[in-house]
Amino acid sequence: MEFNTLVKTYLLPILQKYGFEVIEEFKNIVRFQSSVMKVNLVFNYYDKSHLVELGRRGETLYPLNDNAIKELWGSSAPPIEQVSSKVFIQNLSLFFEAKEGVEILTGNIRLFKSIIIQESEKYTFELIQKQVLEAASKAWEAKDYLSFVESIDKIGISKIPQSYQLKYKIAKQKL
C-alpha cells in the first residue's frame, strides 16, 4: 500500500478524534493540523526512512524517534525507525492511541520537547568533544602544549577520557 494511503487508513481516524485535518499532501508527505498542534509525516523513498514531526502551531516541530517513544512510553515501545512503512504507521497509531501519545496530540509537549532537546544537546556535545579531542591530539603530537591545554579547557577536564586527563597534567607541567 502506498505511504499516503497507509497514513489516511491508520492515522487519519485517530488524528481526526483530536481535531486534526489534512492541510497539505504530496507524494509521500502528509501534513496535519489541529487548532493547537501540527503533525508532519514523511517517507523518504531513496533511503526508505520515515520522519514524523510534532509541535505546537506556530512553534518549532520536533522529530519523534525511537528514543523519544521509549522515554515516553517505556522500554516495550514498538519501533518507528528502520521499519517498513506499514509497520511505521501501525506503530505510530499505537503510540497515538496510548495516553502518552494523546497528551502530545492534545498539546502537552513539555516532556516530549525536553527529551528531544536533551538528545540534541547530548549529540551536539559529543560532536564538539570529538572535534576538540582530535584538535588536542594533533597539538599533543606536535608538542604544542599550549594549544593542547586550550583545547581541553574548552570542554572541561572532567568531561574528557582519563588518557587525556593525564596528558593534560603533563602539558600543564611543560608550560
N, C-alpha and C positions, 0 to 999 in steps of 0.2 A: 504494500500500500504506500502511496506517495506521502511524503512528510506532512504537507499541509492537510491532507485528508485525515491522517492519524491525529494531528493536533485537534482538528474540529470534531472528530469522533470521540476521542477520550477526554480532552481537556476543556473544550468549549462548554459542555454542560456543567462542569464543576465551576468554571470561572463565571458563567452566567449567574449562578446562585449568589455570587458576591458582587454582582453589578458590572461585570466586565463585558465589553463588546469588542469585536474585531475593529481596529481603527485603520489598519494597513495590512496588505497582504501582497507578497511577491512570491516567486518560486522559492521554496524552502525557507521562507521568512513569514512569520505571523506575529503581529503586534496587537496586544490587547490593552484596554484602558478601562478603569472604573473611575468613579468620582474622586478616588483617593490615590489609586495605585496604577502603575504601568507594568506590563509583563511582555518581554520580547522573547520569542523562540526562534532559533536559527539552526539550520542544518547546513554544514559546510560540506558540499559534495566532494571536494577534492581530497580532503583528509578524513572524510567520514566522521567528523566530530560534530557535537551539538553544543549549543550555548543557550542558557536561559538567564535572562537579566531581570531583576526585580527592583522596584524602587517607588518611592512616593512621586506623584506627579509633580513635575517642575523641579525635581531634585535629581541627584546622581542615581543611576541604575547600577546595581551590584550583581556580579555573576554568582549564580548558585552552583556550587560544585559538590563533589562527594564529601570533602572535608566539612563543609558547612552543614550539609544534611546530617552527617554523623554527629556533629556537635549539637545540632538542634534536636535530633530525633533519636540519638543513641547509636550504639555500635551495630545494631542489627538493621540499620537503614539500607535500603536497596541502592545499588549504584546508578548514577546517571551519566557517568563518564565512561568512554570506551565500550559502549554497548550499541546494539542496533537501534535504529530509530524507533521501532515498535517498543523495545524494552525501555528506552529513554522516556518515551511518552507515558507508558504504563506506570513506570516507577515514579515519574513526576506526578501523575494523577494520584497515586497512593499517598505521596507526600502532601499534596494539596488537600486531600480529604482528611488528613490527620490534624490533630489540634494545632501542632506547630506550624503546619502549612496554612491553615485557616487564619491563624494570627497574622501571618505575613500578608496574606491576600486582603485582609481587612485593614491593613495599615500599620500594624505593630511590627516595625522592622528594627527596633532598637538592638535586640540581641543578634539578629542576623547581620546587621550592619557592623556591629562590633566585631563579630567573628571574621568577617571579610577584611575589615581594616587591619585587624591584628595579623591576619595571614599575610596581607600585603606588606605590612611593616616588617614582619619577620623575613619575608622573601627579600625585600629591599636591603635589610641589614646584612643578610647572608651574602648577597651580591657585592655590596660595598666592602664587607670584610674580606671576601675573596680577592677583590681588586687591590685592597690595601696590603694584604699579606703577600700578594705577588710583587707589588712595588717594594715592600720591605725586603723580600728575598733577594731581589735584584740589587738593592742597596747593600745588603749584607755581603753578597758575593763580590761587589765592587769595593768592599771595605769602606763604604760611605756610611759611617756610623751615625752621623747627624741625621741624614735622610731616613735611616732605619728607625731611629728613635722618634722622629717626627711622624713617620707613617704609623707606628704603633700607637702613639699618643692620640691619633685621630679617632681610633676606635676604643681605646682604653685597654690597659694591660690585663685587666681581669677578664676581658672577653676574648682573649686570644689563646691558642693552644700552648701547652706547657713548654714545648721546644722553643717557641718564640719568646716566652717569658724569660727563659734562661739567656737567650741571645740578647734580649733587651737589657738585662743586667750587665752582661759583658760589654755591650755597646756603650752603656752609660759610664762604665768604668774607663773605657778607652777615650771618652770625650774629656 
